[in-house]
Amino acid sequence: MRRRGHNYEDLAVQYLTRKGYRIIERNFHCGIGEIDVIAHDGDILVFVEVKGSVNEEFGHPAERLTPKKLNRILECAYRFMEERGWDTPFRIDLIVILGNSLEHHENVGMDLL
């Protein structure tokens, strides 16, 4: 299962790179969670959660981004910036890979917090 998740992250990084994002780090761990991909989109720091699935047998992958998971990503984002001494605008994006399709949702879930 972890290998498949890593493959989804690889696809997301390839997609973001083609869009001009500059990848900073992958799989940042902060003790309470992990951020899959951290990148710059111009001057904006972007924390990217990647969710993927071959099909919707167990629901749509985007449904796995819960308010609890989003709060963990946000906490890790603050820790990442604090460790580097960065005070910069940021957002959280979601990349969903379902079968052969990829959807990129920018600035997700702030209403879930």
N, CA, C and O atoms as CSV, one atom per row, in Angstrom:
chain,resi,resn,atom,element,x,y,z
A,1,MET,N,N,0.831,-1.206,0.000
A,1,MET,CA,C,0.000,0.000,0.000
A,1,MET,C,C,0.870,1.262,0.000
A,1,MET,O,O,0.569,2.228,-0.701
A,2,ARG,N,N,1.941,1.247,0.784
A,2,ARG,CA,C,2.817,2.426,0.848
A,2,ARG,C,C,3.448,2.707,-0.513
A,2,ARG,O,O,3.618,3.866,-0.894
A,3,ARG,N,N,3.796,1.646,-1.248
A,3,ARG,CA,C,4.400,1.817,-2.577
A,3,ARG,C,C,3.435,2.537,-3.508
A,3,ARG,O,O,3.833,3.438,-4.246
A,4,ARG,N,N,2.168,2.138,-3.474
A,4,ARG,CA,C,1.174,2.794,-4.321
A,4,ARG,C,C,1.043,4.261,-3.943
A,4,ARG,O,O,0.949,5.121,-4.819
A,5,GLY,N,N,1.034,4.559,-2.637
A,5,GLY,CA,C,0.954,5.944,-2.197
A,5,GLY,C,C,2.138,6.759,-2.683
A,5,GLY,O,O,1.989,7.916,-3.075
A,6,HIS,N,N,3.307,6.151,-2.655
A,6,HIS,CA,C,4.505,6.835,-3.149
A,6,HIS,C,C,4.389,7.096,-4.645
A,6,HIS,O,O,4.819,8.144,-5.127
A,7,ASN,N,N,3.811,6.153,-5.381
A,7,ASN,CA,C,3.598,6.348,-6.822
A,7,ASN,C,C,2.659,7.521,-7.081
A,7,ASN,O,O,2.886,8.305,-8.002
A,8,TYR,N,N,1.612,7.646,-6.280
A,8,TYR,CA,C,0.693,8.782,-6.430
A,8,TYR,C,C,1.430,10.093,-6.156
A,8,TYR,O,O,1.222,11.083,-6.857
A,9,GLU,N,N,2.280,10.096,-5.151
A,9,GLU,CA,C,3.061,11.301,-4.851
A,9,GLU,C,C,4.004,11.634,-6.001
A,9,GLU,O,O,4.168,12.804,-6.347
A,10,ASP,N,N,4.625,10.617,-6.595
A,10,ASP,CA,C,5.494,10.852,-7.757
A,10,ASP,C,C,4.711,11.512,-8.892
A,10,ASP,O,O,5.196,12.456,-9.515
A,11,LEU,N,N,3.507,11.017,-9.159
A,11,LEU,CA,C,2.674,11.614,-10.215
A,11,LEU,C,C,2.328,13.063,-9.879
A,11,LEU,O,O,2.347,13.929,-10.753
A,12,ALA,N,N,2.014,13.320,-8.618
A,12,ALA,CA,C,1.675,14.677,-8.195
A,12,ALA,C,C,2.874,15.612,-8.372
A,12,ALA,O,O,2.715,16.740,-8.838
A,13,VAL,N,N,4.063,15.152,-8.006
A,13,VAL,CA,C,5.269,15.974,-8.148
A,13,VAL,C,C,5.549,16.260,-9.620
A,13,VAL,O,O,5.912,17.383,-9.973
A,14,GLN,N,N,5.387,15.272,-10.470
A,14,GLN,CA,C,5.582,15.480,-11.911
A,14,GLN,C,C,4.594,16.523,-12.432
A,14,GLN,O,O,4.972,17.407,-13.201
A,15,TYR,N,N,3.342,16.423,-12.019
A,15,TYR,CA,C,2.311,17.376,-12.430
A,15,TYR,C,C,2.661,18.792,-11.960
A,15,TYR,O,O,2.620,19.740,-12.744
A,16,LEU,N,N,3.007,18.927,-10.674
A,16,LEU,CA,C,3.317,20.246,-10.125
A,16,LEU,C,C,4.538,20.856,-10.804
A,16,LEU,O,O,4.559,22.053,-11.091
A,17,THR,N,N,5.538,20.046,-11.056
A,17,THR,CA,C,6.749,20.526,-11.720
A,17,THR,C,C,6.424,21.047,-13.119
A,17,THR,O,O,6.925,22.094,-13.529
A,18,ARG,N,N,5.585,20.314,-13.845
A,18,ARG,CA,C,5.169,20.772,-15.184
A,18,ARG,C,C,4.419,22.102,-15.115
A,18,ARG,O,O,4.491,22.906,-16.044
A,19,LYS,N,N,3.697,22.335,-14.007
A,19,LYS,CA,C,2.960,23.591,-13.838
A,19,LYS,C,C,3.864,24.736,-13.369
A,19,LYS,O,O,3.400,25.867,-13.218
A,20,GLY,N,N,5.137,24.453,-13.139
A,20,GLY,CA,C,6.075,25.503,-12.730
A,20,GLY,C,C,6.308,25.611,-11.245
A,20,GLY,O,O,6.999,26.528,-10.800
A,21,TYR,N,N,5.755,24.704,-10.463
A,21,TYR,CA,C,6.002,24.712,-9.024
A,21,TYR,C,C,7.444,24.264,-8.776
A,21,TYR,O,O,7.995,23.453,-9.520
A,22,ARG,N,N,8.038,24.808,-7.717
A,22,ARG,CA,C,9.381,24.396,-7.325
A,22,ARG,C,C,9.252,23.529,-6.071
A,22,ARG,O,O,8.863,24.015,-5.009
A,23,ILE,N,N,9.578,22.258,-6.204
A,23,ILE,CA,C,9.447,21.315,-5.095
A,23,ILE,C,C,10.551,21.578,-4.075
A,23,ILE,O,O,11.728,21.663,-4.424
A,24,ILE,N,N,10.153,21.705,-2.815
A,24,ILE,CA,C,11.092,21.981,-1.736
A,24,ILE,C,C,11.395,20.713,-0.944
A,24,ILE,O,O,12.549,20.432,-0.617
A,25,GLU,N,N,10.347,19.954,-0.640
A,25,GLU,CA,C,10.538,18.779,0.204
A,25,GLU,C,C,9.376,17.814,-0.001
A,25,GLU,O,O,8.267,18.207,-0.365
A,26,ARG,N,N,9.664,16.549,0.243
A,26,ARG,CA,C,8.637,15.513,0.199
A,26,ARG,C,C,8.623,14.774,1.520
A,26,ARG,O,O,9.664,14.593,2.152
A,27,ASN,N,N,7.446,14.350,1.934
A,27,ASN,CA,C,7.261,13.537,3.138
A,27,ASN,C,C,7.885,14.176,4.379
A,27,ASN,O,O,8.687,13.556,5.078
A,28,PHE,N,N,7.501,15.425,4.638
A,28,PHE,CA,C,7.952,16.126,5.837
A,28,PHE,C,C,7.170,15.597,7.035
A,28,PHE,O,O,5.941,15.660,7.063
A,29,HIS,N,N,7.899,15.073,8.029
A,29,HIS,CA,C,7.286,14.551,9.251
A,29,HIS,C,C,7.478,15.554,10.369
A,29,HIS,O,O,8.542,16.157,10.507
A,30,CYS,N,N,6.422,15.727,11.175
A,30,CYS,CA,C,6.530,16.695,12.267
A,30,CYS,C,C,6.123,16.123,13.614
A,30,CYS,O,O,5.901,16.879,14.560
A,31,GLY,N,N,6.021,14.819,13.720
A,31,GLY,CA,C,5.660,14.225,15.006
A,31,GLY,C,C,4.195,13.847,15.088
A,31,GLY,O,O,3.869,12.753,15.549
A,32,ILE,N,N,3.307,14.720,14.655
A,32,ILE,CA,C,1.877,14.397,14.703
A,32,ILE,C,C,1.312,14.062,13.322
A,32,ILE,O,O,0.147,13.689,13.189
A,33,GLY,N,N,2.147,14.197,12.308
A,33,GLY,CA,C,1.657,13.924,10.969
A,33,GLY,C,C,2.730,14.120,9.925
A,33,GLY,O,O,3.918,14.228,10.230
A,34,GLU,N,N,2.283,14.161,8.690
A,34,GLU,CA,C,3.195,14.263,7.561
A,34,GLU,C,C,2.561,15.125,6.473
A,34,GLU,O,O,1.343,15.130,6.290
A,35,ILE,N,N,3.406,15.845,5.766
A,35,ILE,CA,C,2.967,16.573,4.579
A,35,ILE,C,C,3.620,15.887,3.390
A,35,ILE,O,O,4.835,15.695,3.359
A,36,ASP,N,N,2.801,15.522,2.414
A,36,ASP,CA,C,3.290,14.746,1.273
A,36,ASP,C,C,4.282,15.529,0.427
A,36,ASP,O,O,5.369,15.038,0.120
A,37,VAL,N,N,3.905,16.753,0.050
A,37,VAL,CA,C,4.758,17.560,-0.831
A,37,VAL,C,C,4.697,19.013,-0.370
A,37,VAL,O,O,3.629,19.525,-0.037
A,38,ILE,N,N,5.858,19.668,-0.355
A,38,ILE,CA,C,5.930,21.098,-0.056
A,38,ILE,C,C,6.595,21.755,-1.252
A,38,ILE,O,O,7.651,21.319,-1.711
A,39,ALA,N,N,5.960,22.815,-1.754
A,39,ALA,CA,C,6.464,23.448,-2.976
A,39,ALA,C,C,6.202,24.945,-2.933
A,39,ALA,O,O,5.424,25.439,-2.116
A,40,HIS,N,N,6.869,25.648,-3.829
A,40,HIS,CA,C,6.589,27.066,-4.053
A,40,HIS,C,C,5.832,27.210,-5.360
A,40,HIS,O,O,6.227,26.660,-6.389
A,41,ASP,N,N,4.737,27.960,-5.304
A,41,ASP,CA,C,3.997,28.380,-6.489
A,41,ASP,C,C,4.192,29.887,-6.555
A,41,ASP,O,O,3.420,30.649,-5.972
A,42,GLY,N,N,5.227,30.309,-7.266
A,42,GLY,CA,C,5.597,31.722,-7.232
A,42,GLY,C,C,6.067,32.067,-5.837
A,42,GLY,O,O,6.996,31.446,-5.322
A,43,ASP,N,N,5.426,33.065,-5.211
A,43,ASP,CA,C,5.788,33.485,-3.853
A,43,ASP,C,C,4.995,32.773,-2.772
A,43,ASP,O,O,5.202,33.022,-1.584
A,44,ILE,N,N,4.094,31.894,-3.169
A,44,ILE,CA,C,3.236,31.195,-2.207
A,44,ILE,C,C,3.840,29.834,-1.865
A,44,ILE,O,O,4.220,29.073,-2.755
A,45,LEU,N,N,3.924,29.542,-0.586
A,45,LEU,CA,C,4.342,28.234,-0.123
A,45,LEU,C,C,3.115,27.331,-0.137
A,45,LEU,O,O,2.064,27.707,0.384
A,46,VAL,N,N,3.237,26.152,-0.725
A,46,VAL,CA,C,2.085,25.259,-0.887
A,46,VAL,C,C,2.383,23.924,-0.215
A,46,VAL,O,O,3.386,23.271,-0.505
A,47,PHE,N,N,1.492,23.539,0.685
A,47,PHE,CA,C,1.560,22.241,1.348
A,47,PHE,C,C,0.527,21.359,0.656
A,47,PHE,O,O,-0.665,21.667,0.661
A,48,VAL,N,N,0.991,20.263,0.063
A,48,VAL,CA,C,0.130,19.449,-0.798
A,48,VAL,C,C,-0.145,18.094,-0.166
A,48,VAL,O,O,0.776,17.358,0.188
A,49,GLU,N,N,-1.412,17.781,-0.033
A,49,GLU,CA,C,-1.848,16.453,0.386
A,49,GLU,C,C,-2.232,15.686,-0.880
A,49,GLU,O,O,-2.967,16.199,-1.724
A,50,VAL,N,N,-1.737,14.468,-1.004
A,50,VAL,CA,C,-2.018,13.640,-2.179
A,50,VAL,C,C,-2.866,12.463,-1.733
A,50,VAL,O,O,-2.504,11.734,-0.809
A,51,LYS,N,N,-4.002,12.287,-2.399
A,51,LYS,CA,C,-4.887,11.154,-2.141
A,51,LYS,C,C,-5.131,10.449,-3.459
A,51,LYS,O,O,-5.431,11.090,-4.466
A,52,GLY,N,N,-5.003,9.129,-3.456
A,52,GLY,CA,C,-5.194,8.394,-4.697
A,52,GLY,C,C,-5.868,7.069,-4.475
A,52,GLY,O,O,-5.864,6.511,-3.378
A,53,SER,N,N,-6.450,6.577,-5.557
A,53,SER,CA,C,-7.094,5.275,-5.538
A,53,SER,C,C,-7.278,4.804,-6.970
A,53,SER,O,O,-7.382,5.609,-7.896
A,54,VAL,N,N,-7.317,3.509,-7.134
A,54,VAL,CA,C,-7.542,2.921,-8.451
A,54,VAL,C,C,-8.998,3.131,-8.872
A,54,VAL,O,O,-9.288,3.358,-10.047
A,55,ASN,N,N,-9.914,3.053,-7.893
A,55,ASN,CA,C,-11.343,3.218,-8.179
A,55,ASN,C,C,-12.044,3.763,-6.929
A,55,ASN,O,O,-11.392,4.088,-5.937
A,56,GLU,N,N,-13.353,3.860,-6.986
A,56,GLU,CA,C,-14.118,4.409,-5.860
A,56,GLU,C,C,-14.789,3.325,-5.026
A,56,GLU,O,O,-15.791,3.583,-4.359
A,57,GLU,N,N,-14.250,2.137,-5.061
A,57,GLU,CA,C,-14.841,1.021,-4.316
A,57,GLU,C,C,-15.011,1.354,-2.834
A,57,GLU,O,O,-16.004,0.970,-2.215
A,58,PHE,N,N,-14.047,2.063,-2.276
A,58,PHE,CA,C,-14.111,2.429,-0.853
A,58,PHE,C,C,-14.361,3.922,-0.678
A,58,PHE,O,O,-13.984,4.496,0.344
A,59,GLY,N,N,-14.989,4.554,-1.659
A,59,GLY,CA,C,-15.279,5.979,-1.614
A,59,GLY,C,C,-14.276,6.779,-2.433
A,59,GLY,O,O,-13.251,6.261,-2.876
A,60,HIS,N,N,-14.594,8.033,-2.619
A,60,HIS,CA,C,-13.722,8.930,-3.388
A,60,HIS,C,C,-12.509,9.295,-2.531
A,60,HIS,O,O,-12.659,9.571,-1.341
A,61,PRO,N,N,-11.317,9.300,-3.117
A,61,PRO,CA,C,-10.116,9.607,-2.332
A,61,PRO,C,C,-10.179,10.942,-1.588
A,61,PRO,O,O,-9.631,11.059,-0.492
A,62,ALA,N,N,-10.835,11.945,-2.164
A,62,ALA,CA,C,-10.908,13.261,-1.522
A,62,ALA,C,C,-11.632,13.197,-0.178
A,62,ALA,O,O,-11.403,14.035,0.693
A,63,GLU,N,N,-12.501,12.208,-0.011
A,63,GLU,CA,C,-13.244,12.077,1.245
A,63,GLU,C,C,-12.325,11.724,2.413
A,63,GLU,O,O,-12.724,11.849,3.571
A,64,ARG,N,N,-11.110,11.289,2.123
A,64,ARG,CA,C,-10.163,10.939,3.183
A,64,ARG,C,C,-9.438,12.170,3.738
A,64,ARG,O,O,-8.655,12.046,4.679
A,65,LEU,N,N,-9.684,13.336,3.178
A,65,LEU,CA,C,-9.132,14.567,3.760
A,65,LEU,C,C,-10.166,15.090,4.755
A,65,LEU,O,O,-11.046,15.877,4.408
A,66,THR,N,N,-10.037,14.638,5.981
A,66,THR,CA,C,-10.980,14.981,7.040
A,66,THR,C,C,-10.521,16.246,7.765
A,66,THR,O,O,-9.368,16.653,7.626
A,67,PRO,N,N,-11.412,16.867,8.534
A,67,PRO,CA,C,-10.983,18.019,9.335
A,67,PRO,C,C,-9.808,17.683,10.264
A,67,PRO,O,O,-8.924,18.516,10.460
A,68,LYS,N,N,-9.792,16.477,10.833
A,68,LYS,CA,C,-8.688,16.066,11.703
A,68,LYS,C,C,-7.378,16.011,10.915
A,68,LYS,O,O,-6.353,16.509,11.382
A,69,LYS,N,N,-7.405,15.411,9.727
A,69,LYS,CA,C,-6.211,15.322,8.884
A,69,LYS,C,C,-5.761,16.721,8.472
A,69,LYS,O,O,-4.565,17.014,8.474
A,70,LEU,N,N,-6.702,17.576,8.125
A,70,LEU,CA,C,-6.385,18.942,7.719
A,70,LEU,C,C,-5.724,19.714,8.862
A,70,LEU,O,O,-4.782,20.473,8.635
A,71,ASN,N,N,-6.209,19.524,10.075
A,71,ASN,CA,C,-5.591,20.178,11.231
A,71,ASN,C,C,-4.161,19.699,11.448
A,71,ASN,O,O,-3.293,20.488,11.822
A,72,ARG,N,N,-3.910,18.417,11.217
A,72,ARG,CA,C,-2.543,17.890,11.349
A,72,ARG,C,C,-1.624,18.488,10.286
A,72,ARG,O,O,-0.475,18.828,10.569
A,73,ILE,N,N,-2.135,18.614,9.071
A,73,ILE,CA,C,-1.343,19.229,8.003
A,73,ILE,C,C,-1.021,20.673,8.368
A,73,ILE,O,O,0.112,21.123,8.195
A,74,LEU,N,N,-2.008,21.395,8.871
A,74,LEU,CA,C,-1.804,22.789,9.259
A,74,LEU,C,C,-0.764,22.904,10.371
A,74,LEU,O,O,0.105,23.774,10.322
A,75,GLU,N,N,-0.851,22.034,11.368
A,75,GLU,CA,C,0.133,22.033,12.460
A,75,GLU,C,C,1.539,21.757,11.910
A,75,GLU,O,O,2.502,22.422,12.293
A,76,CYS,N,N,1.646,20.779,11.016
A,76,CYS,CA,C,2.951,20.476,10.408
A,76,CYS,C,C,3.444,21.649,9.560
A,76,CYS,O,O,4.641,21.936,9.535
A,77,ALA,N,N,2.542,22.314,8.878
A,77,ALA,CA,C,2.921,23.470,8.057
A,77,ALA,C,C,3.534,24.557,8.934
A,77,ALA,O,O,4.568,25.128,8.589
A,78,TYR,N,N,2.895,24.842,10.068
A,78,TYR,CA,C,3.440,25.851,10.977
A,78,TYR,C,C,4.806,25.429,11.519
A,78,TYR,O,O,5.711,26.254,11.641
A,79,ARG,N,N,4.949,24.148,11.842
A,79,ARG,CA,C,6.238,23.659,12.345
A,79,ARG,C,C,7.316,23.758,11.266
A,79,ARG,O,O,8.449,24.146,11.549
A,80,PHE,N,N,6.961,23.408,10.031
A,80,PHE,CA,C,7.918,23.497,8.922
A,80,PHE,C,C,8.427,24.927,8.780
A,80,PHE,O,O,9.631,25.158,8.675
A,81,MET,N,N,7.489,25.894,8.776
A,81,MET,CA,C,7.886,27.296,8.614
A,81,MET,C,C,8.682,27.791,9.814
A,81,MET,O,O,9.637,28.553,9.658
A,82,GLU,N,N,8.293,27.360,11.010
A,82,GLU,CA,C,9.017,27.779,12.216
A,82,GLU,C,C,10.455,27.244,12.201
A,82,GLU,O,O,11.389,27.972,12.537
A,83,GLU,N,N,10.632,25.988,11.816
A,83,GLU,CA,C,11.975,25.394,11.765
A,83,GLU,C,C,12.893,26.152,10.815
A,83,GLU,O,O,14.102,26.218,11.035
A,84,ARG,N,N,12.327,26.716,9.773
A,84,ARG,CA,C,13.130,27.418,8.766
A,84,ARG,C,C,13.142,28.934,8.963
A,84,ARG,O,O,13.830,29.653,8.238
A,85,GLY,N,N,12.386,29.408,9.934
A,85,GLY,CA,C,12.326,30.835,10.181
A,85,GLY,C,C,11.588,31.594,9.085
A,85,GLY,O,O,11.859,32.769,8.836
A,86,TRP,N,N,10.655,30.908,8.435
A,86,TRP,CA,C,9.905,31.526,7.333
A,86,TRP,C,C,8.589,32.094,7.833
A,86,TRP,O,O,7.888,31.467,8.628
A,87,ASP,N,N,8.268,33.269,7.366
A,87,ASP,CA,C,6.967,33.886,7.603
A,87,ASP,C,C,6.469,34.312,6.240
A,87,ASP,O,O,6.748,35.423,5.788
A,88,THR,N,N,5.739,33.440,5.592
A,88,THR,CA,C,5.371,33.651,4.202
A,88,THR,C,C,3.929,33.227,3.960
A,88,THR,O,O,3.410,32.375,4.682
A,89,PRO,N,N,3.276,33.803,2.962
A,89,PRO,CA,C,1.925,33.343,2.637
A,89,PRO,C,C,1.967,31.874,2.217
A,89,PRO,O,O,2.897,31.433,1.542
A,90,PHE,N,N,0.946,31.130,2.630
A,90,PHE,CA,C,0.897,29.715,2.262
A,90,PHE,C,C,-0.546,29.279,2.046
A,90,PHE,O,O,-1.494,29.975,2.409
A,91,ARG,N,N,-0.674,28.105,1.443
A,91,ARG,CA,C,-1.986,27.499,1.278
A,91,ARG,C,C,-1.812,25.985,1.317
A,91,ARG,O,O,-0.703,25.462,1.209
A,92,ILE,N,N,-2.937,25.300,1.475
A,92,ILE,CA,C,-2.958,23.840,1.440
A,92,ILE,C,C,-3.731,23.418,0.204
A,92,ILE,O,O,-4.870,23.836,-0.002
A,93,ASP,N,N,-3.099,22.584,-0.620
A,93,ASP,CA,C,-3.732,22.056,-1.831
A,93,ASP,C,C,-3.959,20.561,-1.679
A,93,ASP,O,O,-3.294,19.890,-0.890
A,94,LEU,N,N,-4.899,20.063,-2.442
A,94,LEU,CA,C,-5.189,18.637,-2.492
A,94,LEU,C,C,-5.055,18.171,-3.929
A,94,LEU,O,O,-5.635,18.764,-4.838
A,95,ILE,N,N,-4.298,17.120,-4.131
A,95,ILE,CA,C,-4.240,16.478,-5.443
A,95,ILE,C,C,-4.878,15.102,-5.289
A,95,ILE,O,O,-4.463,14.292,-4.461
A,96,VAL,N,N,-5.893,14.862,-6.107
A,96,VAL,CA,C,-6.611,13.594,-6.094
A,96,VAL,C,C,-6.309,12.864,-7.388
A,96,VAL,O,O,-6.488,13.400,-8.482
A,97,ILE,N,N,-5.846,11.633,-7.243
A,97,ILE,CA,C,-5.597,10.792,-8.403
A,97,ILE,C,C,-6.559,9.615,-8.298
A,97,ILE,O,O,-6.501,8.826,-7.355
A,98,LEU,N,N,-7.438,9.517,-9.276
A,98,LEU,CA,C,-8.437,8.456,-9.308
A,98,LEU,C,C,-8.327,7.762,-10.653
A,98,LEU,O,O,-8.657,8.334,-11.692
A,99,GLY,N,N,-7.859,6.525,-10.621
A,99,GLY,CA,C,-7.612,5.828,-11.880
A,99,GLY,C,C,-6.544,6.565,-12.658
A,99,GLY,O,O,-5.419,6.732,-12.186
A,100,ASN,N,N,-6.904,7.008,-13.862
A,100,ASN,CA,C,-5.961,7.739,-14.718
A,100,ASN,C,C,-6.176,9.241,-14.708
A,100,ASN,O,O,-5.558,9.953,-15.499
A,101,SER,N,N,-7.036,9.737,-13.835
A,101,SER,CA,C,-7.299,11.182,-13.817
A,101,SER,C,C,-6.664,11.827,-12.587
A,101,SER,O,O,-6.521,11.202,-11.536
A,102,LEU,N,N,-6.290,13.083,-12.748
A,102,LEU,CA,C,-5.688,13.857,-11.670
A,102,LEU,C,C,-6.453,15.159,-11.544
A,102,LEU,O,O,-6.676,15.858,-12.533
A,103,GLU,N,N,-6.855,15.482,-10.324
A,103,GLU,CA,C,-7.533,16.746,-10.029
A,103,GLU,C,C,-6.696,17.514,-9.015
A,103,GLU,O,O,-6.215,16.951,-8.031
A,104,HIS,N,N,-6.533,18.805,-9.270
A,104,HIS,CA,C,-5.769,19.664,-8.366
A,104,HIS,C,C,-6.731,20.692,-7.776
A,104,HIS,O,O,-7.322,21.493,-8.501
A,105,HIS,N,N,-6.878,20.659,-6.461
A,105,HIS,CA,C,-7.753,21.594,-5.750
A,105,HIS,C,C,-6.881,22.504,-4.910
A,105,HIS,O,O,-6.196,22.045,-3.995
A,106,GLU,N,N,-6.902,23.797,-5.216
A,106,GLU,CA,C,-6.090,24.760,-4.486
A,106,GLU,C,C,-6.828,25.312,-3.272
A,106,GLU,O,O,-8.043,25.509,-3.297
A,107,ASN,N,N,-6.060,25.555,-2.209
A,107,ASN,CA,C,-6.571,26.214,-1.010
A,107,ASN,C,C,-7.787,25.483,-0.438
A,107,ASN,O,O,-8.842,26.077,-0.216
A,108,VAL,N,N,-7.614,24.185,-0.207
A,108,VAL,CA,C,-8.735,23.353,0.219
A,108,VAL,C,C,-8.990,23.409,1.711
A,108,VAL,O,O,-8.092,23.665,2.513
A,109,GLY,N,N,-10.208,23.167,2.047
A,109,GLY,CA,C,-10.588,22.823,3.381
A,109,GLY,C,C,-10.488,23.860,4.459
A,109,GLY,O,O,-10.724,23.547,5.626
A,110,MET,N,N,-10.144,25.092,4.120
A,110,MET,CA,C,-10.044,26.072,5.198
A,110,MET,C,C,-11.391,26.236,5.898
A,110,MET,O,O,-11.450,26.640,7.060
A,111,ASP,N,N,-12.463,25.923,5.187
A,111,ASP,CA,C,-13.796,25.967,5.799
A,111,ASP,C,C,-14.036,24.749,6.707
A,111,ASP,O,O,-14.985,24.751,7.491
A,112,LEU,N,N,-13.191,23.709,6.614
A,112,LEU,CA,C,-13.330,22.547,7.473
A,112,LEU,C,C,-12.698,22.754,8.831
A,112,LEU,O,O,-12.992,22.015,9.771
A,113,LEU,N,N,-11.829,23.753,8.951
A,113,LEU,CA,C,-11.114,23.954,10.218
A,113,LEU,C,C,-12.002,24.606,11.249
A,113,LEU,O,O,-11.565,24.851,12.373
